[in-house]
Amino acid sequence: MSIPARLRRVFDAGDPGFAAGNTGRTQLVAVYGPDWWNWIELYTIEAIEEIDEQIDRLTRGSKERRWLEQLMNGQSMDLEIDREGRLVLPQKLREKLGLDSGVETVFASHGDYIKVYLPESPPRDIEELEEYAASKGPGFDPREFLSDGAEDGE
C-alpha cells in the first residue's frame, strides 16, 4: 500500500535512523491488536519508544502493564516504508483488515500514529466516541477539551 505523502513525512521525522540519514527506508511499528480490532495502528519509532517508556514505569507484573505489553509488543510487528512511499503489509495484517488487491483503505491520522481500516468497516471504538458525544447533548464540540492555558473561571 502507498502511504500518503503528508503522513510519510510524519513517519520520516519520527524515525531517528531516517532523520540522521542512516537509511533510505523509514522504520515504524504496526500494532494489530486483539481479534476484535478491525483496524491496525501504525506508530512512529519515537512514539512507540515513548509508549514503551510509559509501560516500563508501570508496576511490573500488574495487569495494566501486562495488558499493555501484550498489546503494544506482543501484538505488533516492525515494518518499513520504502523510498517510493510504499508499505508492504504482511499477509497476517492484510487478512486482518480484509485487504485485497486494489481495495481502498482509510488512513486516519492521530498525531504520531495512524489507524488503517476499510471505509465500510470503521474502527469499533469510533462508535463509542459517537455515543459519548451524543451523551454530551446537541451542539457538543470536543474542541472544548483543549486548553488555552487559562484555568476555569479566569
N, C-alpha and C positions, 0 to 999 in steps of 0.2 A: 504494500500500500504506500501511497505517496503522502508524506506529511506536509500540510500547508506551510508555505514559507514563513509566515509570521510565527507559527508555532515552532518551526525548526530553529529559529533564532533563539527562542527561549531555552530549548534543549542544548543548543550550542553553548550559550552563555552559562548554563548550569552544569557543564561538564568541564572540570578543571583541566583535564587532559587535552580537550579540544581547544579550549581558550588559550592554553600555553603553546598550541601549535604542534603538539606531540603526535597527533593522529589526524587522518583525514576523515575519520568516522566518529560520529557522536554517540557516546555511550548513554544508556538510560536503563531504567528498570520498569518492567511490566508487572503489575500486581493484578492477578486474575481472580483472586478471592475464592470464597466458597462456591459451591454448586449453584446456589440461588442467585448469585450475581449474574446479571445478563449484560455485563459490561466488563471492560478491563480499564485499568488506570495506568498511564504512562508517566513516570516520575523522572525529573532531572536527577543527576547524580548528587548534586548538592542537597536537593530536597530529601532524597532517601537517606543521606548521611545525617541530616538534621533529625529525621524521624528516628533513625537508629540510636542517636544520642539521647533522645527523649525516652525511648524504650529502655535504654540502659539505666536511666535514673529511676525507673520503677522498681519496686521491691522484687528481688529475684525470687522466682517461684510463685509469685502472685498470679491469680487468674488473669488479671488485666495484662500483665507482662507476657504471660504465656500465650494469651489470645493474640496480642499484637505481634509477637514474634512469629507465630504461625501464619498470620495474615500477611505481614509485610516481608517476611523472609521465606517462610515455607510455602507460600502460595504466590511466588513471584519468580521472575527469571530476568537475567541480563540480556539486553538487546542492543542493537546499534542501528543508527541511521547512516546510510552510505552517502557518498559525495553528491549524488544526484537527488538526495532527499527521500530515498525510499527506505522503508522499514519492512523487513521480511518477518512476518509473524509465523512462528512455528505452528504446525498442524494442530496441536492441542488448543492453541488460542483461537485459531480460525474456526475450529469446531465449536468451541465455547460460544463464540459470537454468532455462529451460523453463517460465516462468510463464504461466499462462493466467488469465483472469478467475476469481476465486473459489478459486484454488489456495492451499492453506495453505503458509506459509513458516515457517522457524525463524529466530529472531533469537538468536544465541549471543553473549553479552556477553564481551568480552575487555578490560575496563577502559575505555580511551579509544577503542576501536573495537568494531564488532560484525561477525560473519560472518552472512551471509544465505544460506540454501540451502533446498532442498526436503527434507522429512523423510525421504523414501525414498531420498535421494541425499546422505548426509552428506559433508562435505569429505574428500577423499582423504588429507589429512595426518592425519586422526584415526586412520586405520588404522596409520600409522607410530607414532603415540603409543601406541596399544594394544599394538603389537609391542614397543615399548621397555619399557612397563610389565610385560609378560609376561616379558621378559628379566631383570627385577629379582627375579622369584620371587613365590610366593604371599604375600599379605598386604602387598605393596608399597603404600605410601601416599605419593603425590607431595608431600604437605604437608611431608614431611621435608626438602624442598629449602628451605623457608622458614627464615630465620634469625631467632633471637630476640636477636641481637647478641652472643651468647656464642661464644667460639671452641671448637672441638672439644676435649674433654678438660677443660673448665673446669666 
